[in-house]
Amino acid sequence: MTDCVVEEMNGMGVLRRHQVDATSAIQAAGQATGRAIGSGRNPGTLWIRVKDVAKKIEHEFHFAD
């Protein structure tokens, strides 16, 4: 399991922040938000940033629903 910080974003502003343990970044995003997640970020829409705490890597996702 990986310790991840999941941030629901509007532009560069953080709307909500969650800390979860998950096996992957996309699983962490889905677990924290309770919504379907897609890879990448769509311009002009809400998006999700997942930070792997140990590896210091950031991932970007969008809401797929």
C-alpha positions as CSV (number, residue, x, y, z in Angstrom):
1,M,0.0,0.0,0.0
2,T,1.1,3.5,-0.8
3,D,0.4,6.6,1.3
4,C,-1.2,9.2,-1.0
5,V,-2.6,12.7,-0.6
6,V,-5.6,13.2,-2.9
7,E,-6.6,16.8,-3.7
8,E,-9.7,17.7,-5.6
9,M,-8.8,20.8,-7.6
10,N,-10.5,23.7,-9.3
11,G,-7.7,25.3,-11.5
12,M,-4.8,25.5,-9.1
13,G,-7.0,25.9,-6.0
14,V,-7.5,22.9,-3.6
15,L,-11.2,22.3,-2.9
16,R,-10.7,19.2,-0.7
17,R,-7.8,17.2,0.6
18,H,-7.8,13.5,1.6
19,Q,-5.1,11.1,2.8
20,V,-5.5,7.5,1.8
21,D,-3.6,4.2,1.5
22,A,-4.0,2.6,-1.9
23,T,-2.2,0.3,-4.3
24,S,-2.1,2.9,-7.1
25,A,-2.6,6.6,-7.6
26,I,-5.8,6.1,-9.7
27,Q,-7.2,3.8,-7.0
28,A,-6.4,6.4,-4.4
29,A,-8.3,9.1,-6.4
30,G,-11.4,6.9,-6.8
31,Q,-11.3,5.8,-3.1
32,A,-11.1,9.4,-1.8
33,T,-13.7,10.9,-4.1
34,G,-16.1,8.0,-4.5
35,R,-16.4,8.8,-8.2
36,A,-15.2,7.3,-11.5
37,I,-11.7,8.5,-12.5
38,G,-10.0,8.9,-15.8
39,S,-6.3,9.5,-16.6
40,G,-5.1,12.9,-17.4
41,R,-6.5,16.4,-16.8
42,N,-9.1,18.1,-18.9
43,P,-8.8,21.9,-19.3
44,G,-11.5,24.0,-17.7
45,T,-12.9,21.2,-15.5
46,L,-12.4,20.0,-11.9
47,W,-9.5,17.6,-11.6
48,I,-7.7,15.4,-9.1
49,R,-4.0,15.6,-8.0
50,V,-2.6,12.6,-6.3
51,K,0.7,12.9,-4.5
52,D,2.7,9.7,-3.6
53,V,4.1,10.8,-0.2
54,A,7.1,8.4,-0.2
55,K,8.2,8.8,-3.9
56,K,7.2,12.5,-4.1
57,I,5.5,11.9,-7.5
58,E,2.4,13.7,-8.6
59,H,-0.4,12.3,-10.8
60,E,-3.3,14.1,-12.5
61,F,-6.7,12.7,-13.2
62,H,-10.2,13.9,-14.2
63,F,-13.7,12.9,-13.1
64,A,-15.0,10.3,-15.7
65,D,-18.6,10.5,-14.7
